[in-house]
């Protein structure tokens, strides 16, 4: 169910699934980091194959980012663009109206360019450092950033009655604990590719700090949360993780 929500892959319904809705999404959300890891695995396979087939690291990295965008249908990028555009509003009502608007403004366009470039350049640099490390970071960042996307949704009241934002109002504490433990386990993956343990800790800590920063910022802007805020948080947390691993020791 999380994969169906986070991607555009036409997954068939399973017999044990509940009808898709706010309650069913809330019940499945504990598996969100696992869904993120699956998405990251697909992207990592593309990166690995691209480099092994002789593509330059930069081109392989660009194709990997393109696969991530196509696979998710630009879901998180759309949230980032809407969140950036709402910064141009002067009141809460204006900001919410801007976020609902399907058109992309200057702030949103700039945010998308920065997001794509930051991830592309970081993944290119990681691939040069080591293909295994780049693949491991792609998987771990995809998982941890999707868990951290829940931070503003859990801390703030939903402003809409449907979607991921409303689903978090029904979240259970044990589901969040389970998702956090799974994320921590997946985040250890870069260790097996040669990353220093301190680098893994810093990546998680700074990504969490970035998610908290978005939460505080969102509270000041609209005093609530929507699914777009989750998308923006995911992008910022993922970029933060990439940058930490890219920095030379």
Residue, then its C-alpha position, 0 to 999 in steps of 0.5 A: x500500500x505504501x508503494x502504491x501511494x509513493x510510486x506510479x507502479x501499477x501494483x495489483x490489489x491484494x486480497x488482504x488489503x483494505x480499501x485505499x483510504x486515510x485509515x488504511x494508509x495510516x495502518x500501513x504507514x509503519x512500512x513507509x521506510x521499507x517502501x522507500x528502501x525498495x524505491x532506492x534499490x531500484x534506483x541503485x540497480x540503475x546506477x550500478x548497471x549504468x556504471x558497469x555498462x561503461x557509462x560515465x558516472x555523471x550520466x549514470x547518476x543523472x539517469x538514476x535521479x531521472x528513474x527516481x522522479x519517474x518512479x514516484x511520479x514526481x510526488x515529492x518534487x511536487x510537494x517541494x515546489x508547492x512548499x517553495x511557492x507558498x513562501x511568496x504568500x503574505x497570509x496563511x490563506x494565500x499560502x494555502x491557496x498557492x499550495x493548492x494551485x497546480x501551476x509552478x511559480x519562480x520559487x517552485x521552479x528554483x527549488x526543483x532545479x536546486x533539488x535535482x542538481x544537488x542530488x545529481x552532483x552528490x550522487x556523481x561524487x559518491x559514484x566516483x568515491x565508490x560505486x558500492x557506497x553510492x548504491x548504499x547511500x541511495x537506498x538508505x537515504x530513500x528509506x530515512x527521508x521517507x520516515x522523516x517526512x512524517x515529522x511535520x505531519x505527526x507534529x502539526x495538525x492536518x489542514x485537509x481531510x484526505x491524503x497522507x497529511x490526514x492519515x498521520x492524525x491516526x498514527x499509532x505510537x508503536x507504528x512510529x517506533x517500528x518504522x524508526x527501528x526499521x529505518x535505523x537498520x536500513x541506515x546501517x547499509x553504507x557501513x558495509x560499503x566502507x562508510x565511517x560509522x560517524x558519517x552514518x550518525x551525522x547523516x541521520x542527525x542532520x537529516x532529522x534536524x532538517x526535518x525538524x526545521x521544516x516543521x518549525x518553518x511550516x508552523x510559522x507559515x500555515x500553522x498546520x500540515x498537508x501532504x505537500x509538506x511531507x514531500x518537501x521534507x522528504x526532498x530536503x532530508x534526502x539531499x541532506x543525507x547525500x551531502x553528508x556522505x559526499x563530504x570528503x573525510 
